[in-house]
Amino acid sequence: MLISLRLKNKAERRLKGGHLWVYSNEVDTAQTPLKGLQAGQEVIIEAASGKALGRAIVSPEQLICARLISRDSKQPLDASLIVHRLKVALSSRELWYPHQCYRWVYGDSDGLPGLVIDRFGDVVVIQISNMAMELRRQDIVDAVMKVVKPATIVLKNDGKLRAVEGLEEYVDIVHGALEDNCAPLIENDTNFMAPVIHGQKTGWFYDHRENRAVLNRLVNGKRVLDVFSYVGGWGVQAANHGASEVHCIDASGQALDWVEQNAALNGVEEKLHCWEGDAFQAMKQLKDSGEKFDIVVVDPPAFIPRRKDIKAGEQAYRRLNQLAMRLLNKDGLLVAGSCSMHLGDDRLPDMLRILGRELDREVMIQHIGSQGADHPVLPAIAETRYLKAVFARVLPTR
């Protein structure tokens, strides 16, 4: 018989409204203590009245101490449910993306908290971040084999979140083989090799796909700067869609080697120029040398990983976008990205407005993008929506 976690009076309101998380301060620990529970264990979540609200997996030492896996308290997180959830997630991705290149599973949004799966055609990369999914690792691999029968499956379990639950980091090819440690993909009619073994996260960032597609319509004949370029998701696509010249900045020499390889895949290597170094310093050097660009894309890592980092993170976004504006031609386009969930939706546009006035520029926001359809948002969980991309035309003051 499963252990129950009973919530305090009225604490069930969020769950009834569609949320899936239980915070440790919402649990009536006098009646149902968290102490003694094991990470990854399944429990029944009960309202203060004793009514079952669903079944959850627990992380008893964390602020988010439980995550619902089903509103049906009798439904275990077993092999059958994993297969079912993978099939549902797959059907939603196939509605949107024809090339079998997408984020197949996006954690809580797909009913599999702590699990991310990216698909690169016949290569599937699995990333597990909590104990519950780690305990079911073989069930997940077996489910992937059953649903899509890929040639290769990679476990890319080296993310920072694993340390929170005391999980070791490892990367392992558990099925098939992988040539040059990379997986081929197609995004917006551009070919790439994603470094799924040695690259960041799963090797690729599908979340900006639609935002890159928007930019691709605007780059013909333009001189483009791609800051924090990683393997060239923005820059190589811009070159492939008609940009006259693209400069990529990244602190990783290895990432820039991948930029050059991806440029060569598309026959645009003559247009690409790579700058290795700190983004802020490199942009300052470009400004001091009098360089100007028609389009500047700044897509940094999360400057605000935790709520307590908001002040420092906003200062970093401000510095970055100020440098970007200074590098624009008089009628230039700034694409300001953020993957910080803790940066409010209104903060980046407002930041650009303030910077425009300080630099005596007129800022016109023409488009605001978010994450693609393979990163679905649960309306009740604001944290599932994190990505921002602000397209701003920066003009001389009228």
N, C-alpha and C positions, 0 to 999 in steps of 0.2 A: 504493500500500500504506500502511495506517495505521500511525502510530507507536504503540508500546506503552509503557505505564508499568508497570514491574515493582515489586511491593511487597516490603518487607522480610520476612524469615522470620516466619511466623505472623501477619502483619498482615492476612491475608485472612479471619481468623476472624469479624470483624464483618460483612463482606459476605456470607459464607456463612450467617450468622445472620439475614439479612434486611435489614441496613443498606444504604444506597445511597451513602454518602459516603466519599471517600478524603481523608485529611488529609495535608498536605505532608510531615509527619515520618514517614509510613508508606511513602513512596516510596523505593526504592533509587536515589537520584540518582547514585550512582557508575556504575550500569549504564544508567539511563534518566533523564537530567537533565530537570528541569522547564524550565530555562532554554532559551529559544528557542521554546517553545510559544506559540501565540497564544490569547488568551481566546476561548472559543467553539469551539475546535477539537475534533474528535472523536478519541478514542484508544481503544486496546484496553487494558483493565486485566488484568494478569497476576499470578498468585501467584508466590511466590519460586521455585517449581518451573518456572515458565514456562507453566503451564496458564492458558488464557484464562478470565477470570471474567465478562467482559461488556464492553459498550461504554459509553463515558462522554463527557461534555463537560467541558472543563477551564477552570479559572480559575487559571492558574499562579502568580499573585501572591498568592492568598488562602490562608488556613489550610485551608479546605475547597477543595482544589485540583482535585477531580474529583467528578462526580456521575453515577452509573450511569443510563443511559436504557434499557438492555436487558441482560438476562442472556445474550442471544444476541449474540456478538461480531460477527456478520455483519449485524446489523440497524442500519441508519443512521437518524438522526433526520431523516427526509425527509417530504415532504408526505403520503405514504400513511400513515406512522405517526402523524402529528399528527391526521389525520382519524380514524383508528382510536381513538386515545386520547380524542378529543373525544366520540366515540360511546359509548364505555364509560362515561366520566364522566357523560354526559347520562342514560344509562339508570339509573344509580344515583341521581341526583337526582330523576328523575321517579317513582321509587318512593315518595319521601317528600313531595314538594311539588307540589300541584296547580296552582299559579298561575304557573308558569314564572318564579318569582322565587327565585333561589338563587345561591350561589357554584358556578359550573359547573366550574371548574378550580381546584384548590388545590395548585399546585406539585408537589413531590415525591410527594405522596400520590396524584396522578393520573398519575404517570409523565412529567410535563412540568416539570422543575425550572426555576424562574425565571419561571414563567408563572402569572398569576391571571386568571381570567375570571369576571365577575359578569354575570348575566342579569336583566334587568328586562323580561320579556315580549318585545316586539319590539325592545328596545334591548339591545345587548351591549357591555360595557365591558371592554377588554383592558388588562392592566397587565403590562409586561415589566420584569424587574429584572436580567437578565444578558445578556452579549454573545451567547451561543448562541441565545437566543430572539430577540434583536434582529436577528441575521443572517437569521433565518427569519420575520421579521415578515410578509412578504407571504404566505408559506405558511400562517401562522396565520390571517390575515384570510380568505384563500381557503377554508380549512378551515371556519371559522365560517359563511361564506356557504353552503358546500356542505351542512353538517349541519343548520342551523336556518333559513337564509334570513331573517335579521332585517331590519327596516326601517332600522335605524341601527346603525353600529359606531363606537365611540369608542376611540381609543388614549389612555389616561390614564397616560402615561409620565413622571410627575413625582415618583416616589418616591425616598426617600433612598438606597436600595440601589443605584440606577443609578450614583451617583457613585463607588462602590467599584470599578467596572470602567470608569470614565471615559466613561460614556454621558451624552449630553446629555439634558436634561429637555424634554419637550414634551407638549402635549395637542392632539389632532387628531381631527376627525370625518372618518373615511375612507370612510364610506358613509352615504347618506341625510342626514337633517336631524334637529335636536333642538329642540323648542319650549321656550323659556325656559331652555335649558341644563340641563334636568332630565328625569328618567325616572320614569314612574309605577310604583308597585309596591304589592302587597298583602301585608301580613304580619299573621298572627293576626287576620284579619277587619278590619284597619285600613288605610286608604288613606294613601299617602305619595307625595311627590315627592322623589326623591333628586337632590341637586345634583351630578350626575356630572362636570360640567366644573369647577366652582369649589369643590367640597366636598373633604373629607378622603378620602384613599385613592381608592377607586372611587366615592365618594359616599354609600355606605351600609355598615353593618356587619351582615351577615347572621349572624355567629357567635353572637350572643346570642338568636337567635330563640326557641329552646326555653325559655330562662330567662325571657324576657319573657312567654311563654305561661303559665309557672308563676305569675308575679306577677299576671297578668291575672285569675286565679281568686280572688285574695285582696284586690282593691282596692275592691270595692263599698262605697260609703259612706265610704271612707277619705280622709284628708288626706295627700297624697303629696308628697315632695320628691325631685326628680330632679337629681342633681349631675353635672356634665359632660354635660349633656343632648344636646349636638350638635343634631341636627334633630328631636329628640323621640321617638326610638325607644322609650324606656321611658315617658316622660311622656305623650305623646299616646295611646299604647295604653292606659295606665292610665285616662286620662280617658274614652276610648271604651268601656272595660269597667266603668264605673260609679263611679270615684273621684269624691268630692264636690268636690275641689279639688286642683289640681296646680301646684306651683311648680317652674320649671326654671331652673337656674343654668348659665351658660356664659360663658367669657371672650370669645366672639365675638358681636358684635352681629348679624352676618350670619347666624350659625347660629340665633340666637333669632328672627330674621325668618322663617327657614324653619320653626321650631317653630310660630310663629303661623299660617303658611300651611297647614301640615299639620293643625293643630288645626281650622282653618276647613274643610278638606276633609271632616272627619268631624263637623262641626257641634258641636264641643265647645270653641270658642274662649272661651266665657264662663267655663269652668272653669280656664283656663290663665293663669298669672302668670309672667312672665319676669324674671330678675335677671341683668344683665350685669356680669361682673367676675371677679376671681380667686376660685376656688372656696373656698379656705381663708378668705379674708377675708370673703366673702359668708356663709359658714356661721357664722363668729364673730359677724358683725353680726346674723344671725337669732337666734342664742343670746342675745346681749346685749339684744335687743328682746323676749325672752320667747316667741319662736315655738316651737311644738311640732308634731310630725307623727306620724301613725300609722305611716307607712312612709317610710323614707329609702333611696334607691338611690344608691350611689356607684360609678360606672363610669368610672374615670379612664383616661387614656392610659397606656402602659407606663412605669411608674416605674423599671423595671430593664431598660433596653435591652441592656445587656451584663453579663457575669458580674461584672466589676469594680464594677458599680453596685449590687450586692446590698445592702450595708449602708445606703447612703443611701436606696435605694429602699424598703427595709423600714421605715425611719424615716418616710418620706413616707406609706406605707400606714397606719402606726400613727397618725400625726397625723390623717389623713383620717377614719379609722374612729372615732377618739375623738371628734372633732367631731360625726360622724354620730350616735353613741350619745347624746351630750348633747342632741341635738335631738329625740330620740324621746320620745313619751309613755310612761307607766309600763309599759304592755304594748304595746310597739311592735315593728315588724319592720324589721330592717336587711338590706338586700341589698348585700353587699360583693363588688364585681367586681374582677377583675384580668386583664389580657391580657399580663402579663409571664411569658414562658416560664421565666425564671430564678427565679421565685418558686415554691419547692417546694409540692407539693400540701397538705402539712400545715401550712405556715407561716401561711396566712390564718386557718384555724380556731383555731390556737393563739394567734395575735395577738388574736383576738376574746375568747378565754378570759381572757387576761391583762388586757385592757382592761376586761372586765366586773368582774374582781376589784378593779381600781384604782378604778373608779367605783361600787363597791358594788352591782353589778348581777349578775343571774343570766343567763347566756347559754345558750340552748338552740338548738343547730343542728338545723334541721328538714329542710333539703334542701341538697345540694351539686350544682350543675350544671356542665356543661362546654360545649364548642362543639357546634354542630348537626351533623347527618348530612352536610351539604354541605361540612364541613371534616373529612374522614375522617382517622383517626389510623393511622399505620403502627406496629404494635407494637414494631418494632425501632428506631424513631426517636422517642425521647422528645420531641424538639423539635417534632414535628407536633401534639402536644397542649399547648396553651398557656393556654387560657381557663379561668377559675374564676369561679363565682358562688355565694357562700355565703349562704343564707337563714337568718338567726338571729333568734329571738325574744328580746327583751331585757326581762327582768322585774325588779321589785324583789327584793332578796335575801330568800329565804325563811327 
